[in-house]
């Protein structure tokens, strides 16, 4: 049985609609169709609850997961989606391994709510530890069923039958038969249970660097994303956005639309429902022109701004309850602090940052005979199905969500705003409608990685033994909050707060923030007692798996062979999250004058149990390192009174080719352990290692992410204790 997957800091849908057609009329002499609805909006509901009940009955038979056609083609069904992490290949490897079939014969149908088993979503690095074992069981059960069918067909003992390379073979006669010839394309109704799974040390397909199964289509451009979907008679939609969050529409003037050159009014529809205004047009260009021609007035109450963010978070504990993590306490911290040789107290801050997926949100919606079908890039097709059903007051069985492989999400595509918008517009024009968010909309109206404040108090003896540890996270989240270090007296607590911007999951969740604070603090403690940072960590670390990656990274990096100076620094960090263990070593250079910081080299050692695909695991680690550079160095959302001030690439700095360091990876392959996911954990080590390298080169301890958006701070601006 699959465990319920988890993720935190989910954000509810931005809005829902009630759909009684009232006050329908035409304006501008029969040209533009303006639909005006004035229903009160329903209150937002957190995604993952309500209709998405957290779990539905999974198929118990092989046929619910896998089908073998008469021609031998193998189709596998999973509610997981491909967001760029290459699980399409790794899951195909899992099936191919157990079914003893060529990987090229396996086609995955993913994230289609009408065809695939229910799945909570693709998040939390759960595909490899949860879905892969399930599909292994399915493949093994199918293999054993094929042996049974062959034994019956040939009237021989099943012990004489083997399966390999997509064929079932009779060892006594050397006769063989294809899978499809045995099944005749019929559904396999035997239950998924009991069949032996191949141990990792016997893998022949899993554990190898199988190329990406869709690589050819990617290279040739044949691969289709949501933005490539075209339906017959399709139209294009845009939504009018207010200038600030939580604004209410005061007035709307559509008169300028009829004056747009080369726009035929009869081909354009403007839909207005309370604070929602949408446009449908024959193409994207016209839709953009109509949106630009609308004259609207909005009213918003004063809201917190970026300059007061961290004081706001600490000063506004969550009033609606839930979401926190009870304090984990043991020992007596106050006594331990009193007896400590060195005491350190520090506060760390983490800015809001954007997900910046390569593909902005997009959806195509089509209504037919009361059935709604939506193609969209989301990590939660079944969750979005629930949102659509609630938004339009229809049963979930009347909604189908199909997820084409998606151009990345990083935790940012849990909710279905764009799907609801496309369906809303399609409902009124009675034609399929495609909505693609602009990059500015993506930067502004998608939720952000939570900002946070982390306060730490600690104590250490003269010989480098941790004696006291108190850790408080405000708003950022509880993921990765537990310390792996051995300390007898501790308190660790996550405090949910009110927050000024819409926020939700991000790659690694809060583990990046919590590791940044903890690993920065560990280096300061090491400096206080005059110990090498590696030696200090190993002294206080009992976890053998974490010690192994720390030592592997240090060995590959050549830790201790070179000394930091004013222009060059070395730093390291380590941690664990979601079953993965990571250690990162970094070399930075500091330009003089000006103090610009460049990351020159990164070595990451990673262990996630048995490695399924070494080359693609390296890709995941390298991608995490590059993505982590942005949040560590310069990414931050700037906002004031409900407005995002930097919603463009020209104003929001992401990593560039010139920022990319030499990246080296060390894979610690533990075939004796179950495989864990790898899409998130490697990102958590980069920021603290960079901060530690800067500190050891300059004496400047930076306790804020991003660390160097405008160059290195003054050596006297941030004391070390």
RAZI-V950869 format. One record per backbone hydrogen bond with DSSP energy under -0.5 kcal/mol. CO is the residue of the C=O (numbers start at 1). NH is the residue of the N-H. E is the energy in kcal/mol with one decimal. If there is no record, write none. Layout:
CO;NH;E
CO;NH;E
//
This chain:
19;21;-0.5
20;22;-0.9
23;25;-0.5
23;36;-0.9
25;34;-0.8
27;31;-0.7
28;31;-1.0
32;27;-1.4
32;34;-0.6
33;35;-0.6
33;270;-2.8
34;25;-1.0
34;36;-0.6
35;37;-0.6
35;272;-3.6
37;274;-1.8
45;13;-1.1
46;49;-1.2
49;52;-1.7
51;53;-1.6
60;192;-2.7
61;64;-1.0
62;65;-2.3
62;66;-2.6
65;77;-3.1
67;69;-0.6
67;75;-2.9
69;72;-2.0
73;69;-2.8
73;75;-0.5
74;107;-3.0
75;67;-2.6
76;109;-3.3
78;111;-1.7
80;111;-0.7
81;83;-0.8
82;406;-3.1
86;90;-1.8
87;91;-2.7
88;92;-1.2
89;93;-2.3
90;94;-1.7
91;95;-1.9
92;96;-2.9
93;97;-2.5
94;98;-1.4
95;99;-3.0
96;100;-1.3
96;101;-1.3
100;166;-2.9
102;105;-1.7
103;106;-1.5
105;74;-2.2
105;107;-0.5
107;76;-2.8
107;109;-0.5
108;110;-0.6
109;78;-2.3
111;113;-0.5
111;403;-1.8
112;115;-1.4
112;116;-3.1
121;123;-0.9
123;126;-1.3
125;677;-0.7
126;130;-1.9
126;131;-0.8
127;131;-0.8
127;132;-2.3
130;134;-1.2
131;135;-2.6
132;136;-2.2
133;137;-2.2
134;138;-2.1
135;139;-2.7
136;140;-2.8
137;141;-2.6
138;142;-2.5
139;143;-2.2
140;144;-2.3
141;145;-2.0
142;146;-2.3
143;147;-1.9
144;148;-2.1
145;149;-2.4
146;150;-2.4
147;151;-2.7
148;152;-2.1
149;153;-2.3
150;154;-2.9
151;155;-1.1
151;156;-1.5
157;160;-1.9
158;161;-1.7
160;171;-2.8
162;169;-3.3
164;167;-1.9
166;179;-1.0
167;164;-2.3
168;177;-2.1
169;162;-2.1
169;171;-0.7
170;174;-2.4
175;170;-3.4
177;168;-2.9
178;182;-1.1
179;182;-0.7
179;183;-2.2
180;184;-2.4
183;186;-2.2
187;189;-0.8
188;63;-2.7
190;62;-2.7
191;193;-1.2
193;195;-0.5
199;202;-2.2
200;203;-1.3
205;208;-1.3
208;210;-1.9
212;215;-1.8
214;218;-2.2
215;219;-2.5
216;220;-2.3
217;221;-1.1
217;222;-1.0
217;223;-1.7
225;228;-1.8
225;229;-0.5
226;229;-1.7
231;234;-1.5
235;434;-2.5
236;281;-2.7
237;436;-0.6
238;279;-3.0
239;241;-0.5
244;247;-0.9
248;299;-2.6
251;297;-2.2
253;295;-2.5
254;257;-1.7
254;258;-0.5
255;258;-0.6
256;259;-1.0
257;260;-1.8
260;263;-1.3
262;264;-0.5
263;265;-0.7
264;267;-2.1
265;268;-1.7
268;33;-1.2
269;280;-2.5
270;35;-1.4
271;278;-3.0
272;37;-2.2
273;276;-3.4
275;277;-0.5
276;273;-3.3
277;240;-3.0
278;271;-3.0
279;238;-1.9
280;269;-2.5
281;236;-3.0
283;287;-2.1
284;288;-2.3
285;289;-2.0
286;290;-2.4
287;291;-2.1
288;292;-2.0
289;293;-1.3
290;294;-1.0
291;294;-0.8
294;296;-0.6
295;253;-3.1
297;250;-3.2
297;251;-1.5
299;248;-3.2
304;642;-0.7
305;308;-1.4
306;309;-1.5
308;312;-2.3
309;313;-2.4
310;314;-1.9
311;315;-1.6
312;316;-0.7
313;316;-0.8
316;498;-3.1
325;494;-1.0
327;329;-0.7
328;492;-1.6
330;490;-2.3
331;333;-0.6
332;336;-1.8
333;337;-2.9
334;338;-2.1
335;339;-1.7
336;340;-0.7
337;340;-0.6
342;460;-2.2
344;458;-2.2
346;456;-2.7
348;454;-3.0
349;705;-2.4
350;452;-2.2
352;637;-2.9
353;449;-2.8
358;360;-0.7
361;437;-2.8
362;377;-1.1
363;435;-2.8
364;375;-2.6
365;433;-2.1
366;373;-2.7
368;371;-1.9
371;368;-2.5
371;373;-0.5
372;400;-3.0
373;366;-2.2
374;376;-0.6
374;402;-2.9
375;364;-2.3
376;378;-0.9
379;122;-2.8
380;384;-2.8
381;385;-2.0
382;386;-1.8
383;387;-2.1
384;388;-2.7
385;389;-2.4
386;390;-2.4
387;391;-2.6
388;392;-2.1
389;393;-0.7
389;394;-1.9
395;398;-1.7
396;399;-2.0
398;372;-2.9
400;374;-2.8
401;113;-2.4
402;376;-2.1
402;404;-0.7
406;408;-2.0
407;359;-2.1
409;412;-2.3
410;507;-1.4
413;379;-3.0
413;380;-0.6
416;420;-2.4
417;421;-2.5
418;422;-2.5
419;423;-2.4
420;424;-2.6
421;425;-2.2
422;426;-2.5
423;427;-2.0
424;428;-1.1
425;429;-1.9
426;430;-1.4
426;431;-0.8
432;235;-3.0
433;365;-2.6
434;237;-3.2
435;363;-2.2
438;442;-2.5
439;443;-2.3
440;444;-1.5
441;445;-3.3
441;446;-0.6
442;446;-0.8
448;504;-2.5
449;353;-0.8
452;350;-2.5
453;474;-3.3
454;348;-3.0
455;472;-2.6
456;346;-2.3
457;470;-2.9
458;344;-2.3
459;467;-2.5
459;468;-1.5
460;341;-1.0
460;342;-2.2
461;464;-2.0
464;466;-0.6
465;461;-2.3
467;489;-0.6
468;459;-1.9
469;491;-2.3
470;457;-2.3
471;493;-2.6
472;455;-2.4
472;474;-0.5
473;475;-0.7
473;495;-3.8
474;453;-1.6
474;476;-1.0
478;481;-1.7
484;542;-0.5
485;487;-0.8
488;490;-0.6
489;469;-1.8
490;330;-2.2
491;471;-2.8
492;328;-2.6
493;473;-2.5
494;325;-1.4
494;496;-0.6
495;475;-2.1
496;318;-2.3
502;448;-2.3
504;450;-0.6
506;509;-4.2
508;511;-2.1
509;512;-0.7
510;514;-2.8
511;515;-2.5
512;516;-2.3
513;517;-2.2
514;518;-2.4
515;519;-3.0
516;520;-1.7
517;521;-2.2
518;522;-2.2
519;523;-1.4
520;524;-1.7
521;525;-2.2
522;526;-2.3
523;527;-2.5
524;528;-1.9
525;529;-1.4
526;531;-2.8
527;530;-0.7
532;536;-2.8
533;537;-1.9
534;538;-2.5
535;539;-2.0
536;540;-1.2
537;540;-0.7
538;541;-1.0
540;486;-2.9
543;547;-2.4
544;548;-1.9
545;549;-1.7
546;550;-2.1
547;551;-2.6
548;552;-2.1
549;553;-2.7
550;554;-2.1
551;555;-2.2
552;556;-2.2
553;557;-2.5
554;558;-1.7
554;559;-2.7
558;561;-2.0
565;568;-0.8
567;590;-2.0
568;565;-2.8
569;588;-2.5
571;586;-3.0
573;584;-2.4
575;582;-2.8
577;580;-2.1
580;577;-2.1
581;607;-2.5
582;575;-2.3
583;605;-2.6
584;573;-1.8
585;603;-2.7
586;571;-2.3
587;600;-2.4
587;601;-1.6
588;569;-2.4
589;591;-0.5
589;598;-2.6
591;595;-1.4
595;712;-0.9
596;591;-2.9
598;589;-2.7
598;600;-0.7
600;662;-2.4
601;587;-2.3
602;664;-2.8
603;585;-2.7
604;666;-2.7
605;583;-2.1
606;668;-2.8
607;581;-2.7
608;676;-2.9
609;608;-0.6
609;670;-2.1
612;207;-2.8
612;208;-0.6
613;617;-2.4
614;618;-2.2
615;619;-1.7
616;620;-2.0
617;621;-2.3
618;622;-2.9
619;623;-2.7
620;624;-2.1
621;625;-2.3
622;626;-2.3
623;627;-2.6
624;628;-2.7
625;629;-1.3
626;630;-0.8
627;630;-0.7
627;631;-1.1
628;632;-2.2
629;633;-2.5
630;634;-1.8
630;635;-3.4
632;707;-3.0
633;708;-1.3
638;645;-3.1
638;646;-0.7
639;306;-2.8
640;643;-1.3
642;245;-2.4
643;640;-2.3
648;651;-1.1
648;652;-2.2
651;653;-0.6
652;654;-0.5
656;659;-1.4
656;660;-0.6
657;660;-1.2
662;602;-2.9
662;664;-0.5
664;604;-2.5
666;606;-2.6
666;668;-0.7
667;669;-1.0
668;670;-0.7
669;671;-0.9
670;673;-2.0
673;610;-1.4
680;683;-1.9
681;684;-1.9
682;685;-0.7
683;686;-0.8
683;687;-0.5
684;688;-0.5
685;689;-1.4
686;690;-2.3
687;691;-2.6
688;692;-2.5
689;693;-2.0
690;694;-2.4
691;695;-2.2
692;696;-2.3
693;697;-1.2
694;698;-2.5
694;700;-0.5
695;699;-2.6
699;701;-0.6
700;702;-0.7
701;703;-0.6
703;349;-2.2
705;351;-1.9
708;711;-1.0
711;710;-0.6
714;717;-2.2
718;701;-1.0
//
